[in-house]
Amino acid sequence: MIDLHAHLLPGVDDGPATMGDSVAMARAAWESGTRTMVCTPHMIAGYPTDPARVHSGVRDLAAALREAEIGLKVTTGAEIALDHLPRM
């Protein structure tokens, strides 16, 4: 199973507050059969998440998952509001 929309990064938007909460969510997903999760924090006016923060957050979360011996693969993504994108 692949979860393409997950607010899994700690302290980034309306997802988990702490790394411990993120790891607990990842463990539950892993135990339920999910093998990959795409971390998709909001990128909207109310949550103007910097892409660099997403990349560093995924790296930090992946390290925490390895330490916790959770095999879940996490990767970068975003939930980008159309009005947050530059006009073309």
N, C-alpha and C positions, 0 to 999 in steps of 0.2 A: 504494500500500500504506500502511496505517495500522497502527502498532504501538501497541496499547492498554495494554501493560504493559512498561515499560522502567525499569530502574534506571540512569538516565543522569546523575543529578546528582552532581557530584564531592563526595566527603567527607561524604555525608549518611547512607548506610547501608552495605550490603555491595556497593554499586556501585563505579564507578571512584574512585580516590583523588584524582586531580588533574583540573583543567580540561583539560589536554592529553590525558589519557586519555579524557575525555568527548567531546572534539572528534574524536579518532580513532575512537571508537565511532560517533559521529554520521556521520562521513565514510563509514565502511564501510556503514552503513545506507542512506545517500543513494545511494551507488554501487550498492547492491543493489536499488534501486527504492523504498525507503521514503520517503515524502514528509512524514509527520507521525508524531511519537512523543509519547505521553502519558507524562510523567515520573511514576512511581508508587513513590516511596520507601515503605519499611515504616513503618507506624504501629502499633507493638506495644510491649509492655513493654520488650523488649530494645533497641528503636530508637524511643524516644518522640519522633519527629520533629515539630517545631513547624510548623504549616501556613504561618506567615509565612516560615519558612526555605525551604519548597518554592517559594513564590511568588518570593522573591528569587533562589533558585537557578535557576529557569527564566528569569527576566529576565537574569541574568548569563550563562547558557549561550546564550541567544538572541543576546546581544551578541557572544559569542565566535564563534558560528557565522557571524554576519554578517561579522565581521572575517576569518574564514577562508574566506569566500565559499562557504559550504555552505548550500544553499537549504532545508534541513530545517526544518520548523515544529515547535517544541516547545511543549507546553502542560502545565498542572498536573493532577495526579491524586494518588492515594495507594493503597497496598495496606494497607487498614485491617483489623486483626484484629477479629472480632466482639466478643471479650471486652475490647477496648480502647475500645469505644463506651459512652457512658453508658446505664445501664439505663432502659428506657422503661416 
